[in-house]
């Protein structure tokens, strides 16, 4: 088993980074771009998933790292919930919802060690 020396090597962080990129692309166009509250919350939740993995990696204890991973996982779930809001008000279609939801799900699963 290889020892991870940098947070950038963590697969969950890599997937969270992809989630951030796709959420920013999604939220910077169309009607969603004009709903500043929903747009900003989606962006913040995605960024929180990524940054909490990185921040937790630099903790002094496994317990503290685990706490940060829990926050990151919940942020990925928050993205999923907010995607429902975007879908329900007609900002995104079902296909876009499915793609973004699956990326958040993949991120969440990797954070959780699945």
Residue, then its C-alpha position, 0 to 999 in steps of 0.5 A: x500500500x502506497x503512503x499518500x504524501x499530498x492531498x492531491x493524491x487522494x482519489x476522493x479529492x480528485x473526484x471532488x475537484x471534478x465536481x467543483x469544475x462541473x458545478x461551476x460550469x453548470x451554475x455560470x450559464x442559463x437561468x441558474x446563473x441568475x439565481x444568486x442564492x442557489x448558484x452560490x450555495x451549490x458552488x460553496x457546497x461543492x468547494x466545501x467537499x473538496x477543501x475539507x478533504x484537503x484541510x483534513x489531510x493536514x490534521x494532526x490526528x486520524x480523528x480530526x481527519x475523520x471529522x473533516x471527511x464527515x464534513x466533506x461527505x455532507x457537503x457532497x450530499x448538500x450538492x445532491x439536495x440542491x440539484x433537486x431544487x435546480x431540477x424542480x424549478x426548471x433550471x436544469x433538465x433530468x439528464x444534467x441532474x443525473x450527471x451532476x448527481x452521479x458525480x456528487x455520489x461518486x465523490x461521497x462514496x469515495x470520501x466514505x471509503x466505499 
